């Protein structure tokens, strides 16, 4: 992967916590908007920020293993089970946003320290097959985009429901 593409990708990954923080900046911890669920099968905003904070910890572990082990097996992470066991619905979303930002900064540092050959190191993701660190970073970028869009959709729905 070209250096300038890696730099853009890493920079965009670093921007996600700031972008979400900006979108959600006016919400107090007790705002009903955090728990608004326009779609029954998707996370609330409160649950989403907890999901991102926890997933970032999983990502860091995957990256560290991919950098230190030869083609490690990387088991899936059940996000629904994590939400239930971690009681995402009761977590402080502002603390979770901060935790996500801290963990994402750690992820960015790991990626910045990678050499060109490190970006091609492989892990075997359960259900996905062989992925390079480059693939993993691209997947996280796409995942971030999904949740940024989700946040904007939830904000639009919350405004329409007069929660904001």
N, C-alpha and C positions, 0 to 999 in steps of 0.2 A: 504494500500500500504506500502510495506516495506520501512523503512527509507532510506536505501542505494539507492533504486530505485527513491524515491522522490528527493534525493540529486543529482543523475545523471540527472534526468529530469529537475530540476531547473537549474543545471549547464549548460546543453545544451541550455535551453531557454536563459540564459544569454549570451551564445556564439554567438547567431545568429547575433546581430548587428555587432559584431567584425568580424565575417566571411564575412558578406556582405561588410563591410568597407574594408576588405583586398581585396576582389575580385574586388571592384570598386575604389580602391585607386588611380589609375593613371588618372582618368577622371577629367578633369576640368569641371566647371559648364556649359560651352558652348560647350562641346564635343557633336558631332552628335550621338555618341553611346547611350547617354541617351534617345534619341528619336527614335532610330531604332526600328522598329516593324516587326519582321520576321513573326509574326502571327497576322492577323488583329483583331482577337477576344480576344487577351490577352494584358495585360498592357505592356507599354514600361518600361525600367528600371526606368526612372524618375517617372512614375506613380506608379510603384511597391513600391518604397520606401515611397511615400506619402501614399499609401494604408496601408503599414505596420505600419507607424506612427499613422495613424488615427484608424486603427483596434486595436492597442494596447490600446488606450484610451477607446475604447468600452470594451475591455477585462477587464481592470482595474475596470470599472463600474460594469460589470457582477460579477466579483469576490467579490467586496465589497458588492454588494447586496446579493450574495449567503452566505456571512459570517454573514450578519446582519439581513436577512429576512428569514422566513421559506418558502422554495420552491417558490421563486419569479418567475414571468413570465418574460422571457427574450426575447424581440422581436428581430426578424431578423434585420440585418443591410444590406441595399442595397448598395453593394460596387460600382456598376455602377453609381448609383445616387450620391453617395458620391464623386466619381471621377469627375463627371460633375459639381456638385454644388461647390465642393472644388477646381475646376480648377487644378487638379493634373498635367496636361500637362504644366502648367506655373510655378510650384513651383520649388524652388531651391533644387535640390536633395541632396546636401551636408548638408543643414540645416535639411532636412527631415530625413536623416540618423542619424544625431545627436539627433533629437527629438525622433526617434524610440529608440535609445540607452537609452536615459533618461527615457522614459516611460517603456521600458523593464526592466530596473533596478528597477523601482517601482513595476512592476509585480513580479519580483523575490523576492523582500523584502516581499511582501504580502504572496507569497507561502512559503517562509522560515519561516514566523511567524505562519503558520498554524499548528495546532495540528493534530494528527492522525485522530481524529474525524472530524476536519474541512475539511480534504481532502474528506470526504464522504458526506459533505453537498450538497444539491441538489438544482438545479434551473431547470425551465421548459423552454427549448429553443424552440421557435416557429419553427415548422417544423422538429424538432429533438427529442422532448420529454424530458424526465428527464435525466439530466446529473449531475454528481458529479463534484466537483472541480477537482478531479483527472482526470475525463474524459475530462474536459475543458482544462486542462494543456496538456494532451496527444494530443488533437485535435490541439492545438496551435503548439506543437512540429511537428506534421505532416504537418501543414500549412507552418511552417518555412522551412521544408525540401523541400516542393514543390517550394517555391520561391527561395531558394538557387539553386536548380536545374534549375529553369527558368533563373536565372542570369547567370549560367555557359553556358546554351544553347544560350542565347543572346550574350554572349561574343564570343562564337565560331562562331555564325552567323555574328557578327560584324567584326570579323577578316577575315572571308571568303569574306565579302563585302568590305574589305580594309578600314574600318572605324577606325581601331586601328593600 
